[in-house]
Amino acid sequence: MNVWQVQMDGNQMMFGSSRRPMFSDQGCNEPFKTYFWCPRRKWFRKEPCPFGSRGECDTYRRMCGSL
């Protein structure tokens, strides 16, 4: 049984069998159809993340305890 998954390989994003270049350097807010990929949660969001980088996300998580 195959499970559809998102993977990052160097500067490539793989959404299932579809492959394309990453738009960001850390894989945050990578668009897929009408959703945005969050590598921290390993899930899709309906709107883009408000943080500009993964460092901002990490700082917020350390200060507040969760996303």
C-alpha positions, 0 to 999 in steps of 0.5 A: 500500500502506497501512502501519498507523501510530501518530501524535500530533496535538496532544492526539489519538492515532491508532492506524491509523484509530482516534482518541482523546484522549491520556492523557499529555501526551507520548504515553508509555505510551499503551495500545492493547489489551494493549500500551503505545506508546513514542514514543522507540522508536516501538514497542509494549511489553508492559508500561508503561514504568517512567519517569514522563515522557519527561524521565526516559527521556531522562536514563536514556538519556544516563546509560546509553547506551541503553534 
